[in-house]
Amino acid sequence: MRIAMIGSGYVGLVSGACFAQFGHDVTCIDKDADKIARLRKGEIPIYEPGLDKLVADNAKAGRLEFGTSLHDAVAAADAVFIAVGTPTRRGDGHADLSYVYGAAAEIAKSIAHYTVVVTKSTVPVGTGREVARIIREAHPAAEFDVASNPEFLREGAAIEDFMKPDRVVIGVESQRAREVMSGIYRPLNLIQTPMVFTNIETAEVTKYAGNAFLATKITFINEIADLCEKVGADVHDVARGIGLDGRIGRKFLHPGPGFGGSCFPKDTLALAYTAREAKAPQTIVEQVIEVNNARKKKMAQKVIDFCGGSVAGLTIGVLGLTFKPNTDDMRDAPSLDIVPALQAAGGKVVAFDPEGMHEAGRILSGVTFVKTAYEAAAQADVLVVITEWHEFRGLDPRRIKEAMRRPRIVDLRNIFDPEEMHGLGFDYEGVGRPQPRT
Ligand SMILES: NC(=O)c1ccc[n+]([C@@H]2O[C@H](COP(=O)([O-])OP(=O)(O)OC[C@H]3O[C@@H](n4cnc5c(N)ncnc54)[C@H](O)[C@@H]3O)[C@@H](O)[C@H]2O)c1
């Protein structure tokens, strides 16, 4: 199959490279000429484990190309995937669909034979129909179908998720489009991946329902963690105790500073907006958004309280800035709430993140970036763990203690063992963990 991927960001680039690995001929298009120039030189503009090799192998095999103009790629394609951004629209919280509709209008002009135009971007219900309308209006003679194929990959594990998904959801409404989509995902038949074929609206709603459910699960355990802190219970044991119930499941029961990232915040907002418009308000999701926003703000206060009510004049060593480990993505990261609030309270922030400092440097001001976690510890009056990078779990608490003037840690990801930390003489506070009995 020949595939054109419109948008070569986190999703477009990973999807394009993985489709090439399936054996298809893929052209990844992006408006960002700098991004495409780097990709053509073999540079990967984002941090995603394994992506560099996948791109290099498939480019070398002649199955993966990059360009800034979609015309030739679309004209030759059996399927065109739209993988452009759908950020939150300013003002009302709805998804900004201008990139999707802009791409649809451009694609329309270049359709040269039967083509399936697939929305891979996360889009509110009704978008697929509007994409079809835009194409029909711009090119009435075009032979095409639209399809919805939402993406469920997780940044940091994106390739594994794409190549071995739990399921593939495909919204199609013609046999011809279904055959094209089945052909594209045929390699997954070997590993018996469930294919969920639906109508277009169902596929669109499924993506938002999935993200809203996961965001709800995180928010639920975060509130249980607050309760645990007040009553001397341990949220880790509670999470294990409920998570082993097969109806609940163990994943997404890790308490922390609130969900962030490029998907959950914007997708919960967009779902709430769509649902209000449809007169079927999602009150649980609305509450999740509110609780989560408040939680991110509360985390700075947790650090301030831990320091005795003030961080004025203190240096706060921050470990981790990205919204989760194994990515350089800073979109809606909890650190973007926590760091400025600590600075506003008079603290000086020294930070280390394995991959996110370049991006963080563009967004956060007044932060001193250092090269290692130990360097941050050496300068800090208090350390705050915001992202649970694997390498932080391997830090030697004794070395941290030696480096610090006064060993104090607020661990917003519970990467350290409270008993061990207290035993070593740290002032230590996690999330939802009991304080030692005195
Ligand atoms: N990031 C994730 O983990 C993830 C997971 C699942 C779904 N999604 C969804 O996938 C979509 C893309 O997300 P992302 O994180 O890859 O975004 P991104 O911002 O990293 O990438 C989008 C790219 O599209 C390009 N673009 C915009 N308009 C264009 C046009 N007309 N022609 C060519 N290129 C164009 C931009 O330059 C940018 O490089 C969003 O809807 C998102 O919600 C993201």
The ligand as an SDF file (V2000), in Angstrom:
LIG
                    3D

 44 48  0  0  0  0  0  0  0  0999 V2000
    1.2030   12.5140   21.3250 N   0  0  0  0  0  0  0  0  0  0  0  0
    0.5460   11.4330   21.6570 C   0  0  0  0  0  0  0  0  0  0  0  0
    0.9580   10.6260   22.5050 O   0  0  0  0  0  0  0  0  0  0  0  0
   -0.7740   11.1120   20.9910 C   0  0  0  0  0  0  0  0  0  0  0  0
   -1.3570    9.8520   21.1690 C   0  0  0  0  0  0  0  0  0  0  0  0
   -2.5520    9.5680   20.5430 C   0  0  0  0  0  0  0  0  0  0  0  0
   -3.1710   10.5230   19.7450 C   0  0  0  0  0  0  0  0  0  0  0  0
   -2.5970   11.7540   19.5940 N   0  0  0  0  0  0  0  0  0  0  0  0
   -3.2590   12.7320   18.7260 C   0  0  0  0  0  0  0  0  0  0  0  0
   -2.5550   12.7920   17.4930 O   0  0  0  0  0  0  0  0  0  0  0  0
   -2.5940   14.1250   16.9620 C   0  0  0  0  0  0  0  0  0  0  0  0
   -1.1910   14.6250   16.6960 C   0  0  0  0  0  0  0  0  0  0  0  0
   -0.5200   14.7140   17.9460 O   0  0  0  0  0  0  0  0  0  0  0  0
    1.0570   14.9080   18.0340 P   0  0  0  0  0  0  0  0  0  0  0  0
    1.4170   14.7760   19.4620 O   0  0  0  0  0  0  0  0  0  0  0  0
    1.7250   14.0380   17.0250 O   0  0  0  0  0  0  0  0  0  0  0  0
    1.1630   16.4430   17.5420 O   0  0  0  0  0  0  0  0  0  0  0  0
    2.4680   17.2660   17.1050 P   0  0  0  0  0  0  0  0  0  0  0  0
    2.1810   18.6740   17.4220 O   0  0  0  0  0  0  0  0  0  0  0  0
    3.6930   16.6020   17.6570 O   0  0  0  0  0  0  0  0  0  0  0  0
    2.5290   17.0670   15.5160 O   0  0  0  0  0  0  0  0  0  0  0  0
    1.6320   17.6340   14.6120 C   0  0  0  0  0  0  0  0  0  0  0  0
    2.4140   17.9860   13.3550 C   0  0  0  0  0  0  0  0  0  0  0  0
    1.5070   18.3490   12.3200 O   0  0  0  0  0  0  0  0  0  0  0  0
    2.1100   19.3440   11.5140 C   0  0  0  0  0  0  0  0  0  0  0  0
    1.0740   19.9900   10.6870 N   0  0  0  0  0  0  0  0  0  0  0  0
    0.0440   20.7910   11.0880 C   0  0  0  0  0  0  0  0  0  0  0  0
   -0.7240   21.1220   10.0280 N   0  0  0  0  0  0  0  0  0  0  0  0
   -0.1800   20.5250    8.9440 C   0  0  0  0  0  0  0  0  0  0  0  0
   -0.5260   20.4660    7.5630 C   0  0  0  0  0  0  0  0  0  0  0  0
   -1.6020   21.1010    7.0690 N   0  0  0  0  0  0  0  0  0  0  0  0
    0.2780   19.7590    6.7360 N   0  0  0  0  0  0  0  0  0  0  0  0
    1.3560   19.1160    7.2060 C   0  0  0  0  0  0  0  0  0  0  0  0
    1.7310   19.1150    8.5020 N   0  0  0  0  0  0  0  0  0  0  0  0
    0.9590   19.7980    9.3630 C   0  0  0  0  0  0  0  0  0  0  0  0
    2.8000   20.2260   12.5250 C   0  0  0  0  0  0  0  0  0  0  0  0
    3.8360   20.9990   11.9310 O   0  0  0  0  0  0  0  0  0  0  0  0
    3.3490   19.1780   13.5240 C   0  0  0  0  0  0  0  0  0  0  0  0
    4.6650   18.7770   13.1900 O   0  0  0  0  0  0  0  0  0  0  0  0
   -3.3910   14.9480   17.9840 C   0  0  0  0  0  0  0  0  0  0  0  0
   -4.7310   14.9740   17.6090 O   0  0  0  0  0  0  0  0  0  0  0  0
   -3.2270   14.1420   19.2610 C   0  0  0  0  0  0  0  0  0  0  0  0
   -4.2860   14.3480   20.1560 O   0  0  0  0  0  0  0  0  0  0  0  0
   -1.4100   12.0610   20.1940 C   0  0  0  0  0  0  0  0  0  0  0  0
  1  2  1  0
  2  3  2  0
  2  4  1  0
  4  5  1  0
  4 44  2  0
  5  6  2  0
  6  7  1  0
  7  8  2  0
  8  9  1  0
  8 44  1  0
  9 10  1  0
  9 42  1  0
 10 11  1  0
 11 12  1  0
 11 40  1  0
 12 13  1  0
 13 14  1  0
 14 15  2  0
 14 16  1  0
 14 17  1  0
 17 18  1  0
 18 19  2  0
 18 20  1  0
 18 21  1  0
 21 22  1  0
 22 23  1  0
 23 24  1  0
 23 38  1  0
 24 25  1  0
 25 26  1  0
 25 36  1  0
 26 27  1  0
 26 35  1  0
 27 28  2  0
 28 29  1  0
 29 30  1  0
 29 35  2  0
 30 31  1  0
 30 32  2  0
 32 33  1  0
 33 34  2  0
 34 35  1  0
 36 37  1  0
 36 38  1  0
 38 39  1  0
 40 41  1  0
 40 42  1  0
 42 43  1  0
M  CHG  2   8   1  16  -1
M  END
$$$$
